[in-house]
Amino acid sequence: MENKKIAILYVDDEENNLFSFKATFRLKYQVFTAISGAEAIGIVKNNPIDIIITDQRMPEMTGVEFLEEIIKIDAAPMRILLTGYTDMAAVVDAVNKGKIFHYLNKPWSEEELDQTIQRAYEVYTERKKIIETNEALETSNDQLEFMLRQKLLS
């Protein structure tokens, strides 16, 4: 993970925002963009994504609805919601249903978004470490149980 670029998926139905995000962050991060929730779901199914940033207001599927679908496919990526207006109902939905890590207003500031990405990635890597440690402990435990059973049988 040391030299790996953080993989970010940015979802927005406004093409200008996709270009702007990619132009701003493409050198620092591995950037994927999607113009719809449906397109983004395909990207998540085919690529390891660390962080998902999505606009709330999109036709066909809102940001929250998209994030709810993503959780069913892969719950690991950190989720950040962007919205161009202060809609507390959308924010509450995002927290409760989309299980977002953070909420930002549009238009986003490069510095604030970059800091949010960094914090989200820190949490993401900590969660991965915990999962890996638990898996290693489970394996060790299984091996010890097997050895104990062998000893009891002999």
N, C-alpha and C positions, 0 to 999 in steps of 0.2 A: 504493500500500500504506500510505501515511502514516496516513490516518484510518480505514482498514478495521479492523473488529473481527475479532479472531482467531476463526475458525470451529472450534468444538470439537464433536465427537460423543462423547457419553458413553453407554456401553452397559452395562446391568445388568439382570438379571432381577427385581430387587427394586424395585418401584415407588417405595417410600419413598426409596430412594437416588437415583432419577432426580429426584424432586421436590426433594430436599435439594440436589443438585448444581445444578439449574436455579435454585433460589432463591438459592443462594450466588453463582453466577457470571453470571447472565443480564444484569446491568447492564454488566459489564466485557467479556464475550465474547458472540459469537453462538453460542448453545447449541442443539445438536440432541441429542435423547435417543432411545434405542431400547431396547425391553425384550427384544430377542433379536438374535442375530447376523444372522438372515435379514432382519429389519426394518432393521438397521443397514446391510447391504449395499445395500439399496434407497436409503437416504439418501445413501450415498457415490456411487452411480451418478448421482444427480440433483442433487447439491450439491457445490460446491468445499469440501472439508474440509481444514483445516490440521493439526489434532491429533485423534487418536482415543485415548480413554481407555476401557478395557474391563475388566470384572470377569473373572476367570479361571473361576470356578465358575458355569456356567450350563447349564440343560438343553439338550439337542439339539446344542449347539455350544459348546465351551469357548472362552475368550478367545483362546487360542493358535490354535485351529482357525479362528476368525473372522479373526484377523490374517493367517493364511496365505492365506485367501481374498481379503482386502483387497489384499494385495500383488499378486495377479494382476490386480485391477481398477485399482488406483492405488497405486503404491509410494511416492508423494510424502509423504502425511501422516505426521507423527511419531506413533509408537505408544507408549502407556503402559499397562502392565498393573497392575491392582489385584487383590489377593487377600486374603481374610480369614484365611488361615492360612499358615504358613510351609511351603511345599511346594517344596523345591529342584528337584525334577524339573520342575515346572511353570515355574519361573523359567528353568531351563536351556533347556527347550523354547521358551519365549517369546523368549529371546535368539537361539537358533539358528534356529528356524523362523519365528517371528513378527517377528523382527528389531526388537525393541522398543528404544526410546530409554531408557526408565527403568522401574523396577519399584517399586511402593509397596504397603505393607500397608494393609488396611482395618481399622478405619475410618480414612479419610484425614483428615489435618488440613488445614484450609483454607489455612493459610500454606504448608505444605510442597507441597501440590498446586499452588497458585498459582505458587510459585517454579519448580516442575518445568515447568509450562506455559510460563512465560516463557523458560526455558532451551531448551526444545524448540522454541519459535518462533524463537529466535535461530538455532539450527542449521538449521531449516527455511528461513528467509529466506536464509541464507548459501548453502545448497545451490541454491536457486532462482537466486541471482545467478550462481553458477558455471555453471549450465546455460545461462542467458541469455547470459553472456559467451562461452561455447563456441559457441553457435548463431550469435552475431554474428561471431565469428572465422571460422567455417565459411563464412558468407555472403560475407564479405570475401575469403576465400581463393578461393572459386568465382569471384567477380567478377574477381579478379586473374588467375586461370588463363584465363578467357575473354578478357580483354584481351590477355594474352600470346599466346594462340592467334591472335587477330585480327591482331596485329602480325606474327607469324611467317608468316601466310598472305598478307599484303599485300606 
